[in-house]
Amino acid sequence: MKTMRSTDGKRIFRVSDEKASMLYADGEANYAPKEEWKTEVRDVNKLTEKVTSKNKSNKPSKAQKRQLRKTL
């Protein structure tokens, strides 16, 4: 797998080695470091997942409620 950046610089994508060499030879894309792909493409998806997971409430579980009843 290789990381490629389109010649206009708008898109970063991962392709197989064979397809990467074809795109480079045709002048459609240039090679790019994998770190760019990680920060611009992969990690963006993780940030949106973290935002949705913050909707948890702090309600006690059944086991915690049971424990509270025992101690009172």
C-alpha positions in Angstrom: 0.0 0.0 0.0 1.2 3.5 -0.9 -0.1 6.9 0.1 -0.8 9.2 -2.8 -1.7 12.9 -3.1 -3.6 14.1 -6.2 -1.7 16.5 -8.4 -4.1 19.3 -7.4 -3.4 18.5 -3.7 -7.0 18.2 -2.7 -7.1 14.5 -2.1 -5.0 12.0 -0.1 -5.7 8.3 -0.6 -4.1 4.8 -0.2 -3.7 2.5 -3.2 -1.9 -0.7 -4.0 1.7 -0.6 -5.1 0.8 -1.4 -8.7 -1.9 1.2 -9.0 0.4 3.8 -7.3 3.1 3.3 -9.9 0.5 3.7 -12.7 -0.9 6.9 -11.2 2.6 8.3 -10.8 3.6 7.4 -14.3 0.5 9.0 -15.7 1.1 12.1 -13.7 -2.3 11.9 -11.9 -0.8 11.7 -8.4 2.4 12.0 -6.4 3.7 10.0 -3.5 3.0 11.4 0.0 4.1 10.4 3.5 1.7 8.1 5.4 1.7 10.6 8.3 -0.3 13.1 6.1 -2.9 10.5 5.4 -3.1 9.6 9.1 -3.6 13.2 10.2 -5.9 14.4 7.4 -8.0 11.3 6.6 -7.8 8.6 9.3 -7.8 10.7 12.4 -10.6 13.0 11.3 -13.0 10.0 11.5 -11.8 9.2 15.0 -12.5 12.8 16.2 -16.2 12.6 15.1 -16.6 9.2 16.9 -15.2 10.7 20.1 -17.8 13.5 20.0 -20.7 11.1 19.8 -19.4 8.9 22.6 -19.6 11.9 25.1 -23.4 11.6 25.2 -23.2 9.1 28.1 -25.0 9.9 31.3 -23.6 9.2 34.7 -26.6 7.0 35.9 -25.6 4.3 38.3 -25.8 0.7 37.1 -28.1 -1.9 38.6 -25.1 -3.3 40.5 -24.2 0.1 41.9 -27.8 0.7 43.0 -27.9 -2.7 44.7 -24.7 -1.9 46.5 -26.1 1.4 47.7 -29.2 -0.3 49.1 -27.1 -2.8 51.0 -25.0 -0.2 52.6 -28.0 1.9 53.8 
